[in-house]
């Protein structure tokens, strides 16, 4: 059934529906097609969506044929789930055939294509993500998603336990949306997540990390971690227990690893367990030990770390926020100076001074760099070489 939306949402919907790229998708597919999911949710909240996703009664091979006949680039991104991606002017649009999922094992399911938008909506995770909008701006809301948006409450579509049985990762998505949307929750929905959190043991750790990092980098991260703490034993099952009150989390950086370290999450262990990306793992292993040794570090020490290339400026910045519990603009500028200053001595200068061996050269350069840092990067090559 169509629902009436507020004026600002209608205005935003019209701006999206007037986009030539969006209209190109509607024009290319000559059967019922709607904008769906998070796109509609964001529009109804008066926020510009990051992506525009579509659902259609056309089957994937038909969608591909329709799009290619209009010279629209198609990428077969998720055919086993009925999804293809259209690319127009470098902008991707996911288009998914209406479907039902069955024979769930908590991670995978068999797919059957259908032509009923309400039945397709019934398989989605949360009511606020289960709405659809046609090209005229009519919003179809089968599970009170719009009312839940207005009341700022997050609810699963239908039976929460069944939704979680279909895909256990929905537990983490529940806490992620609670955090990002700053919503409250239905008691039965929350209790289902807590009681069934053991099923997260069967979910890929990389997928767990993708959800946790979105929670940890959110503006409402302390609230999100407090919710997860209340859902005992969820944190035990994912390995992200923490020692301090989430309210003490540092917020002067959006880096999720720094924020988690600040409340005592064992990020060193999780770097390996969650198979973090290389740069994430390096930061976790660098910052982790400082949680237990929070001794102040001088500005000169930070500059020395960076100038000697022992630590990247990004790592040093996150360490300063972790230890200082706030962003210090003067310290940040001092670190920037250390990162951009050019050390005036090199290996050729060492050879000219008669230093031939690699070990001796390395030690001498290190000693000269320390002198250079103490001079606040003002010492010239001639002045530094006078210490050789």
Order of alpha helices (4+ residues) and beta strands (2+ residues): beta-alpha-alpha-beta-alpha-beta-alpha-beta-beta-beta-beta-beta-alpha-beta-beta-alpha-beta-alpha-alpha-beta-alpha-alpha-alpha-alpha-alpha-alpha-alpha-alpha-alpha-alpha-alpha-alpha-alpha
